[in-house]
């Protein structure tokens, strides 16, 4: 993260960061909530519940069979082939413009 620029309407900040795959710089929109960067839905004010929605996903789960005949998952893998969107879980507003910031803040 190098440069932070605030929009005049304070809707979001824009931060530049290196794309891990290509090394090129990309713009990341930062929400202007308090504390700095806190995501708040611009439609309903929700600041807690969000949904990441991916299309065209391949899910692979490895199972082992137990002695009693039941199965237990031991490994999960996913491969997203389509787009990934970020939505407000309360009103379904598309806030994908903040997705890169969202990804950086998932720990």
N, C-alpha and C positions, 0 to 999 in steps of 0.2 A: 504494500500500500504506500503510495507516494504522495499524491496531490489530492486535496479535498477542495471542491468548489461547491458553494451553496447556491441553489436557485433563488431568485428574487422572491418567489412566492413561497419559499420554505417547504415545498412539497417533498423534496428529496435532495440529498446531497449526491454528488457523483464522485466516485473514487476510482482511481486507476490501479489495476493490479496486473501482475504477469499471469497469463494463462499458463497453467502447469503443463499442458500438452504441447503448446507451440512456442512458448516463451514470448509471444506477442502481448502487447498491452491491450486490455479490454476495459471498458467503462462499467463500473458497478454502481447502480443507484442505491444510495443509502437513505432509509427512511429518516424523517426528521423528528421522530418521537423523543420523549424524555424518558430515560437517559438517552443520550445521542445514539441514533441508530435503531431505537426501539421501533418495531413494526406496528403500525396502527392502520386498520382498514379505513380508507378515505370515505367509504359509504356509511358504515354503521358504527365506527369507532372501536370495533373489537381489537383488543391488543393481546389476546391470549391463544386463541384456537385457529390454526391454519391447516390447510390440506395441500399436499404436493400430489399432483395428478399426472401420471405418466401414461402415454399411449404406446401401443405396439411393444409390449413387454414380454420377454421370455423368462419364465420362472422355472428354476430347476431345484428340486428338493431331493436329497439323498436320504433314504430311510433304511433302518435296520429292523428286522423282525425279531421280536422278543420271544422268549421261550413259551409264553402263553398264546402266541399267535398274533398279538397286537403289534403295532408298528410305532416307532419313535423316530422323529426327524433328527438327523445328525448334522446336516449341512444345507444351507440355502444359498442360492446364487440367483441374481437377476441381471438381465441385460436389456436396457431400454433402447429400443430402435427408433422410437418416435419422439415427439416433443414432450417436454416436462413443463407443467404450469403450476403456479402457486395461487391458491384461492383462499379467500376468507371462509372459514368454516361456518360462520353465522349467516352470511348473506350471499355467498358464492361470487363475490366480486373478484374479478381477475386482477391479481397484483403481481403478475409474473415479472414485471419490471424490477421487482426487488428480489427475484429468485437467487441471483448470484450472491447477494448479501446474505440471504437466508442460508445458503449452503456454507458460506464462510463462518456462520455463527452456530452451526450445529456441532455440538461436542459430544 
